[in-house]
């Protein structure tokens, strides 16, 4: 199918070469309600379907219209600043909270909800800091979440208290070339990274 060819990165059909975007567009030409094709078209930046241009954001909104429980489409709509779905505008925070309502273990949604300042998930308020903690409880290898938790003074992850220095060194242990984490570690007086003390 055209969709599968797109997922595989595109290819040649009857002597014509088709990239991913062209494959998703062809798929939607034949089935305007193909949810995954809308989502993937959004990932590659959108395109023109049956004479109408759809931005990436509109593709994600279309995927959600077809499947309101499409977690990744809600997340991507949030990354794109939010958008209108079925006549209702959802800002980025609302998109992340919707994604987390559908999948409470979506680490990147927790991290991005933190970047957006926090929000309410299933009736419970999560601060920016608590969002980073939750992201780390789901994915302890989320280097940016460690860095941002450090910026907020550290915190308790899975019952263990981490200082800001420990958060920055965790981030650097995961990604040694993280310039932000190095700068933040330096701003708090340095620390030990990979067995070497930096001041």
C-alpha positions as CSV (number, residue, x, y, z in Angstrom):
1,X,0.0,0.0,0.0
2,X,1.0,3.6,-0.4
3,X,1.0,4.1,3.3
4,X,3.4,1.2,3.9
5,X,5.7,2.4,1.2
6,X,5.8,5.8,3.0
7,X,6.6,4.2,6.3
8,X,9.5,2.4,4.5
9,X,10.8,5.8,3.4
10,X,9.3,5.9,-0.1
11,X,10.3,4.0,-3.2
12,X,9.6,3.4,-6.9
13,X,6.3,2.5,-8.4
14,X,5.8,1.9,-12.2
15,X,9.0,3.7,-12.9
16,X,8.2,6.8,-10.8
17,X,10.0,7.6,-7.5
18,X,7.9,8.6,-4.5
19,X,9.2,10.1,-1.3
20,X,7.5,9.5,2.1
21,X,5.3,12.6,1.7
22,X,4.2,11.7,-1.8
23,X,3.3,8.2,-0.5
24,X,1.1,9.6,2.4
25,X,-0.5,12.0,0.0
26,X,-1.4,9.1,-2.4
27,X,-2.7,7.1,0.5
28,X,-5.0,9.9,1.5
29,X,-6.1,10.5,-2.0
30,X,-7.6,6.9,-2.0
31,X,-8.7,7.0,1.7
32,X,-9.4,10.4,3.1
33,X,-10.0,8.9,6.6
34,X,-6.7,7.1,7.0
35,X,-5.7,8.3,10.5
36,X,-2.1,7.1,10.4
37,X,-1.5,8.6,7.0
38,X,-2.7,12.0,8.3
39,X,-0.4,11.6,11.4
40,X,2.6,10.7,9.3
41,X,1.9,13.5,6.8
42,X,2.0,15.8,9.8
43,X,5.3,14.4,10.8
44,X,6.8,15.2,7.3
45,X,5.4,18.8,7.4
46,X,2.0,18.4,5.8
47,X,1.0,18.8,2.1
48,X,-1.8,19.2,-0.4
49,X,-4.6,16.7,-0.2
50,X,-7.3,16.8,-3.0
51,X,-6.5,20.5,-3.7
52,X,-6.4,21.7,-0.1
53,X,-3.2,22.5,1.8
54,X,-2.8,20.9,5.2
55,X,0.0,22.1,7.5
56,X,1.6,19.6,9.9
57,X,-0.6,21.0,12.7
58,X,-3.8,20.5,10.6
59,X,-2.7,17.0,9.8
60,X,-2.5,16.2,13.5
61,X,-5.8,17.8,14.2
62,X,-7.4,15.7,11.3
63,X,-5.9,12.5,12.8
64,X,-7.4,13.4,16.2
65,X,-10.7,14.2,14.6
66,X,-10.7,10.7,13.2
67,X,-9.4,9.1,16.4
68,X,-9.7,11.2,19.6
69,X,-7.6,8.7,21.5
70,X,-4.6,9.1,19.2
71,X,-2.0,9.9,21.9
72,X,0.9,10.7,19.7
73,X,-1.2,13.1,17.6
74,X,-2.2,15.0,20.7
75,X,1.5,15.2,21.7
76,X,2.5,16.4,18.2
77,X,-0.3,19.0,18.2
78,X,1.0,20.3,21.5
79,X,4.6,20.5,20.1
80,X,3.1,22.6,17.3
81,X,1.5,25.1,19.8
82,X,-1.9,23.5,19.9
83,X,-4.7,23.8,17.5
84,X,-8.4,23.5,16.7
85,X,-10.1,20.0,16.8
86,X,-13.7,19.7,15.9
87,X,-14.4,23.4,16.6
88,X,-12.6,23.6,19.9
89,X,-9.1,25.2,20.4
90,X,-6.7,23.2,22.5
91,X,-3.5,25.1,23.6
92,X,-0.2,23.2,24.0
93,X,-0.9,22.5,27.7
94,X,-4.3,21.0,26.9
95,X,-2.8,18.8,24.2
96,X,-0.1,17.4,26.6
97,X,-2.7,16.8,29.4
98,X,-4.9,15.0,26.9
99,X,-2.0,12.8,25.8
100,X,-1.2,12.1,29.4
101,X,-4.9,11.3,30.2
102,X,-4.7,8.7,27.5
103,X,-1.2,7.4,28.4
104,X,0.1,8.4,31.9
105,X,3.5,6.9,31.1
106,X,4.4,9.1,28.2
107,X,7.7,10.6,29.4
108,X,8.0,13.2,26.6
109,X,4.5,14.5,27.3
110,X,5.4,14.9,30.9
111,X,8.6,16.7,30.0
112,X,6.9,19.0,27.6
113,X,4.1,19.7,30.0
114,X,6.8,20.8,32.4
115,X,8.2,23.1,29.7
116,X,4.7,24.6,29.3
117,X,4.7,25.4,33.1
118,X,2.8,22.3,34.3
119,X,-0.9,21.5,34.2
120,X,-3.8,19.4,35.4
121,X,-3.8,15.7,34.5
122,X,-6.9,13.7,35.5
123,X,-8.0,16.2,38.1
124,X,-4.5,16.5,39.7
125,X,-2.3,19.6,39.4
126,X,1.3,19.1,38.4
127,X,3.8,21.9,38.8
128,X,6.6,22.3,36.3
129,X,9.0,20.5,38.7
130,X,6.6,17.6,39.3
131,X,6.3,17.1,35.6
132,X,10.0,16.7,35.2
133,X,10.0,14.3,38.2
134,X,7.2,12.3,36.6
135,X,9.1,12.3,33.3
136,X,12.1,10.9,35.1
137,X,10.1,8.3,37.0
138,X,8.9,7.0,33.6
139,X,12.2,7.4,31.8
140,X,15.3,7.9,34.0
141,X,17.5,8.5,30.9
142,X,15.7,11.7,30.0
143,X,18.7,14.0,30.1
144,X,16.8,17.3,29.5
145,X,14.5,16.5,32.4
146,X,17.4,15.9,34.7
147,X,18.9,19.3,33.6
148,X,15.6,21.1,34.1
149,X,15.0,19.5,37.5
150,X,18.5,20.7,38.5
151,X,17.6,24.3,37.4
152,X,14.6,24.1,39.7
153,X,16.8,23.1,42.6
154,X,16.6,19.3,42.4
155,X,13.9,17.0,43.7
156,X,12.8,13.6,44.7
157,X,12.7,10.9,42.0
158,X,11.4,7.4,42.8
159,X,11.9,8.2,46.5
160,X,15.5,9.5,46.3
161,X,16.3,13.1,46.7
162,X,18.7,14.6,44.1
163,X,20.4,17.9,44.6
164,X,20.8,20.3,41.7
165,X,24.4,19.2,41.3
166,X,23.4,15.6,41.1
167,X,20.7,16.4,38.5
168,X,23.3,18.2,36.3
169,X,25.8,15.4,36.7
170,X,23.1,12.8,35.8
171,X,22.3,14.8,32.7
172,X,25.9,14.9,31.7
173,X,26.4,11.2,32.4
174,X,23.7,10.6,29.9
175,X,24.9,13.2,27.4
176,X,28.4,14.4,28.0
177,X,28.2,17.1,25.3
178,X,25.1,18.9,26.8
179,X,26.3,22.5,26.9
180,X,23.3,23.6,29.0
181,X,24.0,21.0,31.7
182,X,27.8,22.0,31.7
183,X,26.9,25.6,32.0
184,X,24.4,24.9,34.8
185,X,26.9,22.7,36.6
186,X,29.5,25.4,36.4
187,X,27.0,28.0,37.8
188,X,26.6,25.9,41.0
189,X,30.3,25.4,41.6
190,X,31.0,22.2,39.5
191,X,30.9,18.6,40.4
192,X,32.0,15.1,39.5
193,X,31.3,13.8,36.0
194,X,32.4,10.4,34.8
195,X,34.9,10.1,37.7
196,X,36.5,13.5,37.1
197,X,35.9,16.6,39.2
198,X,35.1,19.8,37.4
199,X,35.0,23.2,39.1
